[in-house]
């Protein structure tokens, strides 16, 4: 089985070097595709000097979902993995993906889904600490009658036919693209399987050094309340409709407002800052509901991806392909 690995990056040269080195050590036979945003730290030269990178795609967008789609568009594997540039893969990572996708052969599976055939596999993110190692576990929720299994957008692999059926990631979103994909996979009745052996590591020293445009998927973008709630409201209204969205967004907002108000009482933040954040939440949520409702009308299918792979313009400004 051929495995392609897409690594989006932006001004993360040193982290990217460690990430690529780990692929050489533990997955030397994968097709490696680096998608570089408008970096200014010498990333392009470093990647072009490496013989282990098959394709380098340069894009002009500071959007991780644009980068993911640009990489997926050029991947030729039976399965396509997306790897965050601040992660290093651990021993057995690629083997775990191949074992989970054992039914793939000849480019595509016949159906891409079924009781024993996952469409997507994901695994834990270990973080090295002085006292040991932390890890993540699978996160599942029931929403709108669907059983949704979330995954990290920086450690996930799709069968090629599942990625085609999903039409890639929604390029409207700056953050939360992986969670949006999880909702859409549930609507398509495609299984997401948690594979503990598919593990990556993030060192304590670089755990907080992240580029804003490559922030964690899933709405944990807490310092940017506007985009956090714009993303949340957009993906919920797009996938479930306005009524369900208003209730869920209001519940989230009340919880966040209460926690933030506690910080004001403790003197850790100001009341004016709390009020400004509340305004950002309101504007972001209203914008997200409006745009998500429009997206739901434009794509009435269960794919719910009006700005996906099939509708995207090629954002690549340069490409270096060693396969040619």
DATA-V801529 format. One line per field, one symbol per residue. phi: phi as a letter, one per 20 degrees, with the letter a starting at -180 (. if undefined). psi: psi as a letter, one per 40 degrees, with the letter a starting at -180 (. if undefined). burial: I if it has 9 or more other C-alpha atoms within 8 Angstrom, else O. Layout:
# DATA-V801529
phi=???
psi=???
burial=???
This chain:
# DATA-V801529
phi=.eddcdcfbblcgfffgffffffffdbfdeedcdddfffcdnggffffeefeefcdddcddebffffffffffdfdffccddcffeedfegnffffffffefefamobffdnbqfccfeccbbfdecfcfeqcebdcfdcbdclndeddebffebbcdffffffffmmeeffeebnfffffffffffemdeddedgfedcccfgfdfdecegfdfgfoneefedfgfgeffgffffffecnffffgffffffffffffffffffffnebeffffffffffffffffffffffffffffceffflbfcdffdeefefdabccfff
psi=hhhihhgiihffdddddddddddddegeeihhhhhhagifeeddddddeheehdhhhhiehghddddddddddeieidihihhheeihiiheddddddddfeehifdiiddeiidehidiiiaihihhideahiiiiihiihhfeihhhiiheegihiiddddddefaihedhdiedddddddddddefhhhhhhdegiiihiddedegihdefihieefgdegdddddddddddddddeiddddddddddddddddddddddddeeeiiddddddddddddddddddddddddddddgeiedfgefaddeiiheheihhhed.
burial=OIIIIIIIIIIIIOIIOIIIOIIIOIIOOIIIIIIIIIIOOOIOOIIIOOOOIIIIIIIIIOIIIIIIIIIIOOIOIIIIIIIIIIIIIIOIIIOIIIOIIOOIOOOIIOOIIIOOIIIIIIIIIIIIIOOOOOOOOIOOOOOOOOIIIIIIIIIIIIIIIIIOOIIIIIIOIIIIIIIIIIIIIIIOOIIIIOIOOIIIIIIIOOIOOOIOIIIIIIIOIOOOIIIIIIIIIIIIIIIIIIOIIIOOIOOOIOOOIOOIIOIIOOOOIOOOOIOOIIOIIIIIIIIIIIIIIIIIOOIOOOIIIIIIIOOOOOIIOOIOOOOO
